[in-house]
C-alpha cells in the first residue's frame, strides 16, 4: 500500500500540484513563442514600442484620460482596499504575492478575454466601452500599487500581445518605475507607454503614496497566419481562463449597492 507523506516534496500530491502549476494556461502560452518569434525577432525583439506607428488607435484611450481617471476614483472610493492581484489570478502569485506581503498589488478587472465582471459595468462603464472599442484587446484592468509595494522580476507568458500603461496616479516623492529588460521607464500622469511584457521586468516602488495605471493587453500586430494562431489561443483563454477570473472578481468585488 502506498503511503503519502505530506512533508515529502516528491510525493504524489506535491508533484500533481507542480504539474498543474507548470501546465496552467498562463504558462502554456509560452509554448508558441518560438512560432511568434518568426515575426517578433526573438532575442532581438524591441523592448518598448512606438504607439503612434504601431497602435495609434490606443491614442483614443490617452485622449479619454479625464473620463478614465474619474471612473478610477469612483472605484477607489467604493472599495477601501481592492483584492490583491494573486487572489484573483493565482498564476501571478510569484510576482505579486512573494514580496512585501503586508502590501498589495491590487487590481480592478475591466475585461478578461471578452468577459466582464459586474462591478466594472457598474463603476467604470465608459472606460469599459472605450477599452472594448479597441480592436484586439485581451485584458484590461486598473492596476494599483500600495505605498512601498514593488513587484518582483518576472516575464509575461506569451508574445501574442503587447502591454499598454496609462498612468493615472503617480507619486512625486520617490516616483516608482518599471524596468523592462535593461531599460527603465518612469511613469508620468496622463502619459502612456507600450512594451513587450514577455521580457523580464519588475516594478520598483519606494514611494509613500499609491500608484495607479490603466493596464491593457492588446494583440501584437502580426502577419495573418500568426494572428489566427493568437486568436485560437485567445479563444481558449476565453473558455478556460477568463470564467475563473471573472467569477473570482465577482465574488471578491461585488457591485456596490446604490
Secondary structure per residue as TSV (DSSP state, phi and psi in degrees):
chain	resnum	aa	ss	phi	psi
A	1	X	-	360.0	133.5
A	2	X	-	-79.2	128.0
A	3	X	-	-108.3	126.6
A	4	X	-	-97.7	127.8
A	5	X	-	-98.9	123.5
A	6	X	T	-60.9	-27.9
A	7	X	T	-90.1	-2.7
A	8	X	-	-83.3	110.2
A	9	X	T	-66.8	-16.5
A	10	X	T	-100.9	8.9
A	11	X	S	-69.5	173.4
A	12	X	H	-62.7	-49.0
A	13	X	H	-64.5	-49.8
A	14	X	H	-58.8	-37.2
A	15	X	H	-64.8	-44.9
A	16	X	H	-61.8	-38.2
A	17	X	H	-65.0	-40.9
A	18	X	H	-64.3	-41.5
A	19	X	H	-60.7	-44.2
A	20	X	H	-60.2	-44.3
A	21	X	H	-64.7	-44.1
A	22	X	H	-73.4	-23.8
A	23	X	T	-99.9	9.2
A	24	X	S	-62.4	157.1
A	25	X	H	-58.9	-35.9
A	26	X	H	-56.2	-46.9
A	27	X	H	-80.9	-33.5
A	28	X	H	-66.2	-19.5
A	29	X	G	-59.2	-25.0
A	30	X	G	-70.7	-17.8
A	31	X	G	-63.5	-27.3
A	32	X	G	-96.4	3.6
A	33	X	H	-60.3	-38.3
A	34	X	H	-59.2	-32.3
A	35	X	H	-69.3	-47.1
A	36	X	H	-63.8	-28.6
A	37	X	H	-68.4	-13.7
A	38	X	H	-60.3	-24.9
A	39	X	H	-104.8	-39.6
A	40	X	H	-71.4	-27.4
A	41	X	-	101.2	0.6
A	42	X	G	60.8	-127.1
A	43	X	G	-68.8	-11.8
A	44	X	G	-102.0	8.9
A	45	X	-	-65.8	151.2
A	46	X	-	-64.3	155.8
A	47	X	S	-91.1	-57.5
A	48	X	E	-104.2	152.5
A	49	X	E	-124.3	150.2
A	50	X	-	-83.6	111.1
A	51	X	H	-61.3	-45.3
A	52	X	H	-64.7	-32.2
A	53	X	H	-87.3	-37.7
A	54	X	H	-101.8	-34.4
A	55	X	-	-144.5	62.6
A	56	X	G	-61.4	-21.2
A	57	X	G	-61.2	-24.1
A	58	X	G	-68.0	-15.2
A	59	X	H	-66.0	-18.8
A	60	X	H	-62.6	-36.0
A	61	X	H	-68.7	-44.9
A	62	X	H	-54.2	-45.2
A	63	X	H	-66.8	-20.8
A	64	X	T	-99.0	24.1
A	65	X	H	-52.2	-48.6
A	66	X	H	-61.1	-41.1
A	67	X	H	-63.1	-47.5
A	68	X	H	-65.1	-43.8
A	69	X	H	-62.0	-40.3
A	70	X	H	-62.0	-42.1
A	71	X	H	-72.9	-33.6
A	72	X	H	-61.3	-42.5
A	73	X	H	-61.6	-35.2
A	74	X	H	-63.4	-42.7
A	75	X	H	-60.6	-46.4
A	76	X	H	-65.5	-36.3
A	77	X	H	-70.1	-32.5
A	78	X	H	-76.0	-29.5
A	79	X	-	-126.1	110.3
A	80	X	S	-58.5	-37.7
A	81	X	S	-145.6	105.7
A	82	X	-	-69.7	155.9
A	83	X	-	-67.9	153.1
A	84	X	B	-64.7	152.6
A	85	X	H	-58.0	-44.1
A	86	X	H	-71.9	-14.2
A	87	X	H	-78.5	-20.9
A	88	X	H	-91.1	-39.9
A	89	X	-	-130.6	100.7
A	90	X	G	-66.2	-15.2
A	91	X	G	-67.0	-18.7
A	92	X	G	-102.7	14.5
A	93	X	H	-61.0	-31.8
A	94	X	H	-69.4	-27.2
A	95	X	H	-95.3	-28.4
A	96	X	H	-95.3	-37.8
A	97	X	S	-111.5	5.0
A	98	X	S	-104.6	6.2
A	99	X	S	-137.4	131.9
A	100	X	-	50.1	63.0
A	101	X	T	-65.6	-15.6
A	102	X	T	-83.8	-1.8
A	103	X	S	-126.2	157.8
A	104	X	-	-117.8	142.6
A	105	X	E	-99.9	106.1
A	106	X	E	-108.9	156.2
A	107	X	E	-138.1	153.6
A	108	X	E	-123.8	101.9
A	109	X	E	-69.8	130.6
A	110	X	E	-96.9	-47.9
A	111	X	E	-154.1	145.4
A	112	X	E	-137.0	102.0
A	113	X	T	47.7	48.6
A	114	X	T	88.9	-8.6
A	115	X	B	-103.5	141.8
A	116	X	-	-126.5	125.1
A	117	X	-	-65.5	151.4
A	118	X	H	-63.7	-37.8
A	119	X	H	-63.7	-30.9
A	120	X	H	-66.6	-39.8
A	121	X	H	-64.6	-31.8
A	122	X	H	-81.2	-45.6
A	123	X	H	-101.5	-20.5
A	124	X	-	-135.5	50.2
A	125	X	H	-65.4	-36.3
A	126	X	H	-74.8	-39.8
A	127	X	H	-62.1	-43.7
A	128	X	H	-58.6	-43.8
A	129	X	H	-63.7	-42.5
A	130	X	H	-61.0	-45.0
A	131	X	H	-66.0	-45.9
A	132	X	H	-69.7	-14.0
A	133	X	T	-83.4	-8.0
A	134	X	S	-86.6	123.5
A	135	X	T	-62.4	137.3
A	136	X	T	81.8	14.6
A	137	X	E	-73.0	129.2
A	138	X	E	-95.8	-54.8
A	139	X	E	-137.4	152.5
A	140	X	E	-148.9	141.2
A	141	X	E	-159.2	156.3
A	142	X	E	-83.3	127.7
A	143	X	E	-114.9	122.9
A	144	X	E	-124.4	128.3
A	145	X	E	-106.5	125.8
A	146	X	-	-67.8	159.6
A	147	X	T	-51.3	128.6
A	148	X	T	79.0	4.8
A	149	X	-	-90.9	122.2
A	150	X	-	-106.8	166.9
A	151	X	E	-121.6	124.1
A	152	X	E	-68.7	159.3
A	153	X	E	-60.5	135.3
A	154	X	E	-160.0	171.0
A	155	X	-	-123.3	138.6
A	156	X	-	-65.1	153.0
A	157	X	S	-77.3	-27.1
A	158	X	-	-135.2	147.9
A	159	X	S	-91.6	10.5
A	160	X	S	-74.8	-12.3
A	161	X	E	-135.6	163.6
A	162	X	E	-117.3	155.9
A	163	X	E	-111.9	131.6
A	164	X	E	-110.6	136.1
A	165	X	E	-121.5	131.5
A	166	X	E	-115.2	118.4
A	167	X	E	-76.1	121.9
A	168	X	E	-101.5	-45.1
A	169	X	E	-137.5	121.5
A	170	X	-	-131.0	121.8
A	171	X	-	-60.7	144.8
A	172	X	S	-92.0	-18.8
A	173	X	S	-92.0	120.9
A	174	X	S	46.1	59.1
A	175	X	-	-57.6	139.0
A	176	X	-	-72.1	161.4
A	177	X	E	-143.9	164.0
A	178	X	E	-116.4	133.3
A	179	X	E	-102.0	125.0
A	180	X	E	-119.4	115.9
A	181	X	T	55.0	-111.6
A	182	X	T	-114.0	19.3
A	183	X	E	-121.1	149.7
A	184	X	E	-119.8	135.8
A	185	X	E	-124.3	127.7
A	186	X	E	-104.0	121.8
A	187	X	-	-66.1	148.4
A	188	X	-	-135.6	135.2
A	189	X	T	-55.3	139.7
A	190	X	T	78.6	-6.8
A	191	X	-	-101.3	150.7
A	192	X	E	-121.2	164.0
A	193	X	E	-149.3	150.3
A	194	X	E	-128.6	127.7
A	195	X	E	-146.6	167.8
A	196	X	-	-91.4	104.3
A	197	X	T	-70.6	-10.9
A	198	X	T	-79.7	-9.4
A	199	X	S	-76.1	153.0
A	200	X	-	-57.2	128.0
A	201	X	E	-149.1	156.4
A	202	X	E	-150.7	158.5
A	203	X	E	-113.6	130.9
A	204	X	E	-111.5	117.6
A	205	X	-	-133.4	100.4
A	206	X	-	-105.5	12.9
A	207	X	-	-79.6	156.8
A	208	X	S	-90.9	8.9
A	209	X	S	-129.7	166.9
A	210	X	-	-70.3	142.9
A	211	X	E	-117.8	131.4
A	212	X	E	-136.2	139.6
A	213	X	E	-137.3	158.9
A	214	X	E	-92.2	124.2
A	215	X	E	-115.5	127.4
A	216	X	E	-130.1	129.9
A	217	X	E	-100.0	121.3
A	218	X	E	-128.1	144.5
A	219	X	E	-55.1	130.3
A	220	X	-	-68.3	135.4
A	221	X	-	-62.1	122.1
A	222	X	-	-146.2	163.9
A	223	X	-	-59.9	157.3
A	224	X	H	-52.3	-46.2
A	225	X	H	-59.9	-39.5
A	226	X	H	-73.0	-32.8
A	227	X	H	-61.0	-38.0
A	228	X	H	-65.9	-39.8
A	229	X	H	-62.5	-46.7
A	230	X	H	-62.5	-37.9
A	231	X	H	-63.5	-38.9
A	232	X	H	-63.0	-41.7
A	233	X	H	-63.8	-40.7
A	234	X	H	-64.1	-37.4
A	235	X	H	-63.1	-43.4
A	236	X	H	-61.0	-41.5
A	237	X	H	-64.2	-38.3
A	238	X	H	-64.9	-31.3
A	239	X	H	-87.3	-35.4
A	240	X	H	-117.8	-16.5
A	241	X	T	-110.8	-52.5
A	242	X	H	-59.6	-40.8
A	243	X	H	-58.3	-39.6
A	244	X	H	-63.8	-43.0
A	245	X	H	-64.1	-45.6
A	246	X	H	-70.2	-39.0
A	247	X	H	-60.0	-43.3
A	248	X	H	-66.8	-42.0
A	249	X	H	-60.2	-45.2
A	250	X	H	-63.3	-35.5
A	251	X	H	-71.9	-39.7
A	252	X	H	-84.6	-31.0
A	253	X	S	-129.6	72.6
A	254	X	-	-68.9	154.5
A	255	X	-	-59.2	138.8
A	256	X	-	-67.1	148.6
A	257	X	-	-72.5	138.9
A	258	X	-	-90.9	360.0
